[in-house]
Amino acid sequence: MEEGNISINGIRLRKFQEELFYSLGKHERILLRAPTGSGKTFTLIVSLLKTLDSGIPVTGIYPSKALVYDQYESLKNTLLRMGFSNNGDHFIGKIKVDGINGLPQIEKDVKLRIVRLTADTKKEVFQSLENFFPNPSELLLVLTVPEYPYMYLSALGKSQYFSQLIEMVMKGERAINVSKAPFLNLLNDFSRFFNGYFFIDEFHLYNGIERSSLNVLIDMVEFYWRYTPTRHSIVFSSATPTSITVDKTITADTGKGNSMIRKRTKVVFHLVLGGKRSSTSDQNTSNYSLGNPQEALVNYITSMGQQPEKKTCIILDRVYYIAELCSKINWSDVALIWGLDQSYGKCVKKDVGRDSRVIVGNSAVSFGIDIPDLDLGFITSN
């Protein structure tokens, strides 16, 4: 990937990351076109640079909770590499920035809290956040799924106080006999988590009702932001072309001064032709099955016998076939990434699993979980 001029703690930004840095706060909607593994996760840290003085939060929204945990691990490892220390979700370190147009070197002590808001988030985490407000002395980065900011905004609209306010506006009244304290509490609950920069990852994966619901959330957030003095930006990250109205498009390009983002990986597509015959791209092996592609892939992998020597990822669409595969193989160090909170057979349930020798999962893996040292992958195609 083409590199830029700005460096953070010795890590040089790629050109598209640098362009995003200068665009945040200037453009309300930004489309970031960059392939998987190009460094989109690091743009969250780039976004935090813009909040060093204001202390507004940065929110990363992901299509699955598995990807939330994956991105947390990526951010944690990156911050540790940058010289930060951590105690749980709290990170302390020094930010050194060089190369910003017209500015000398920036050096600042930083406290950062990274919060994961999913269905698995413990009650204690929410309780610890009740009296916490992000500020320049302690920054906040929220990693979550679309449901959480949506629920916060829905709660605002359902409040009896807001119902009274809406009724007052409809009647043209200029005063209402309600204390402003309830309004402030409700608005504070939203603004301390979501009143900053939004980073919507893997936007191209949202389809149908999921895309419609996300669009409603975006409209609600932008409506809320109209009445705040802070300049905001929503960054839509997509690995493939997508249709959306934006103010700015940034594309990750290759060029001089490139940095390698991925090593070569062998991918085996398992094709089932006519529902009767199946084969693989491996010319030395063939498999015949009357089942569907999922069943054929399970049969092919179990027929291998020995565990692959290379780091391997296997993606199946249905939970049933994942369970079938895990019950048939007799391998060691197999990570399982799926929506159920349990292990199965020889597969051990993990949030990320990138340190395991074999990773088995469904769409939670295909949503973009980062496995940079992967050697071999098996997927199906109808």
ChimeraX attribute file (.defattr): number of C-alpha atoms within 10 A of each C-alpha:
attribute: neighborCount
match mode: 1-to-1
recipient: residues
	/A:1	20
	/A:2	16
	/A:3	21
	/A:4	17
	/A:5	13
	/A:6	19
	/A:7	18
	/A:8	18
	/A:9	15
	/A:10	12
	/A:11	14
	/A:12	18
	/A:13	23
	/A:14	25
	/A:15	22
	/A:16	23
	/A:17	27
	/A:18	20
	/A:19	15
	/A:20	22
	/A:21	21
	/A:22	15
	/A:23	17
	/A:24	20
	/A:25	18
	/A:26	14
	/A:27	18
	/A:28	17
	/A:29	22
	/A:30	23
	/A:31	24
	/A:32	26
	/A:33	21
	/A:34	20
	/A:35	16
	/A:36	18
	/A:37	16
	/A:38	20
	/A:39	17
	/A:40	23
	/A:41	20
	/A:42	17
	/A:43	19
	/A:44	19
	/A:45	18
	/A:46	19
	/A:47	25
	/A:48	20
	/A:49	15
	/A:50	17
	/A:51	18
	/A:52	18
	/A:53	12
	/A:54	14
	/A:55	20
	/A:56	27
	/A:57	26
	/A:58	26
	/A:59	26
	/A:60	22
	/A:61	25
	/A:62	23
	/A:63	21
	/A:64	17
	/A:65	22
	/A:66	23
	/A:67	26
	/A:68	23
	/A:69	21
	/A:70	20
	/A:71	22
	/A:72	19
	/A:73	16
	/A:74	14
	/A:75	17
	/A:76	18
	/A:77	12
	/A:78	16
	/A:79	19
	/A:80	14
	/A:81	12
	/A:82	17
	/A:83	13
	/A:84	19
	/A:85	16
	/A:86	16
	/A:87	8
	/A:88	8
	/A:89	12
	/A:90	16
	/A:91	19
	/A:92	18
	/A:93	17
	/A:94	15
	/A:95	18
	/A:96	16
	/A:97	20
	/A:98	18
	/A:99	17
	/A:100	15
	/A:101	9
	/A:102	6
	/A:103	9
	/A:104	10
	/A:105	12
	/A:106	12
	/A:107	13
	/A:108	12
	/A:109	12
	/A:110	16
	/A:111	19
	/A:112	21
	/A:113	19
	/A:114	19
	/A:115	20
	/A:116	22
	/A:117	22
	/A:118	18
	/A:119	11
	/A:120	9
	/A:121	11
	/A:122	11
	/A:123	8
	/A:124	8
	/A:125	12
	/A:126	12
	/A:127	10
	/A:128	9
	/A:129	14
	/A:130	10
	/A:131	9
	/A:132	12
	/A:133	17
	/A:134	20
	/A:135	18
	/A:136	16
	/A:137	13
	/A:138	20
	/A:139	24
	/A:140	27
	/A:141	24
	/A:142	20
	/A:143	23
	/A:144	24
	/A:145	23
	/A:146	21
	/A:147	16
	/A:148	15
	/A:149	21
	/A:150	18
	/A:151	13
	/A:152	17
	/A:153	18
	/A:154	13
	/A:155	14
	/A:156	17
	/A:157	14
	/A:158	10
	/A:159	14
	/A:160	12
	/A:161	17
	/A:162	16
	/A:163	13
	/A:164	14
	/A:165	18
	/A:166	13
	/A:167	13
	/A:168	14
	/A:169	13
	/A:170	9
	/A:171	9
	/A:172	9
	/A:173	10
	/A:174	7
	/A:175	9
	/A:176	12
	/A:177	7
	/A:178	11
	/A:179	9
	/A:180	10
	/A:181	9
	/A:182	14
	/A:183	15
	/A:184	10
	/A:185	11
	/A:186	18
	/A:187	16
	/A:188	14
	/A:189	18
	/A:190	18
	/A:191	19
	/A:192	20
	/A:193	22
	/A:194	22
	/A:195	22
	/A:196	25
	/A:197	25
	/A:198	23
	/A:199	25
	/A:200	22
	/A:201	22
	/A:202	20
	/A:203	24
	/A:204	15
	/A:205	16
	/A:206	14
	/A:207	11
	/A:208	7
	/A:209	9
	/A:210	13
	/A:211	14
	/A:212	12
	/A:213	16
	/A:214	18
	/A:215	14
	/A:216	13
	/A:217	19
	/A:218	17
	/A:219	12
	/A:220	15
	/A:221	18
	/A:222	16
	/A:223	11
	/A:224	15
	/A:225	17
	/A:226	11
	/A:227	8
	/A:228	11
	/A:229	7
	/A:230	13
	/A:231	15
	/A:232	20
	/A:233	21
	/A:234	22
	/A:235	25
	/A:236	22
	/A:237	22
	/A:238	21
	/A:239	21
	/A:240	14
	/A:241	12
	/A:242	14
	/A:243	7
	/A:244	12
	/A:245	10
	/A:246	14
	/A:247	11
	/A:248	15
	/A:249	16
	/A:250	18
	/A:251	17
	/A:252	21
	/A:253	17
	/A:254	14
	/A:255	11
	/A:256	9
	/A:257	11
	/A:258	14
	/A:259	14
	/A:260	11
	/A:261	12
	/A:262	13
	/A:263	9
	/A:264	10
	/A:265	14
	/A:266	11
	/A:267	14
	/A:268	15
	/A:269	17
	/A:270	22
	/A:271	21
	/A:272	25
	/A:273	14
	/A:274	10
	/A:275	15
	/A:276	12
	/A:277	17
	/A:278	21
	/A:279	20
	/A:280	19
	/A:281	12
	/A:282	10
	/A:283	7
	/A:284	6
	/A:285	10
	/A:286	12
	/A:287	15
	/A:288	14
	/A:289	18
	/A:290	14
	/A:291	15
	/A:292	18
	/A:293	24
	/A:294	24
	/A:295	19
	/A:296	25
	/A:297	29
	/A:298	19
	/A:299	18
	/A:300	20
	/A:301	17
	/A:302	16
	/A:303	12
	/A:304	11
	/A:305	11
	/A:306	11
	/A:307	17
	/A:308	13
	/A:309	10
	/A:310	13
	/A:311	18
	/A:312	23
	/A:313	23
	/A:314	23
	/A:315	21
	/A:316	23
	/A:317	16
	/A:318	13
	/A:319	14
	/A:320	11
	/A:321	17
	/A:322	24
	/A:323	18
	/A:324	15
	/A:325	25
	/A:326	21
	/A:327	13
	/A:328	15
	/A:329	20
	/A:330	15
	/A:331	16
	/A:332	13
	/A:333	15
	/A:334	25
	/A:335	24
	/A:336	29
	/A:337	26
	/A:338	22
	/A:339	16
	/A:340	10
	/A:341	11
	/A:342	12
	/A:343	16
	/A:344	16
	/A:345	15
	/A:346	19
	/A:347	26
	/A:348	19
	/A:349	20
	/A:350	19
	/A:351	19
	/A:352	24
	/A:353	22
	/A:354	20
	/A:355	13
	/A:356	17
	/A:357	19
	/A:358	25
	/A:359	26
	/A:360	25
	/A:361	24
	/A:362	20
	/A:363	17
	/A:364	20
	/A:365	25
	/A:366	16
	/A:367	17
	/A:368	19
	/A:369	21
	/A:370	20
	/A:371	19
	/A:372	13
	/A:373	15
	/A:374	20
	/A:375	16
	/A:376	18
	/A:377	19
	/A:378	18
	/A:379	19
	/A:380	20
	/A:381	9
	/A:382	12
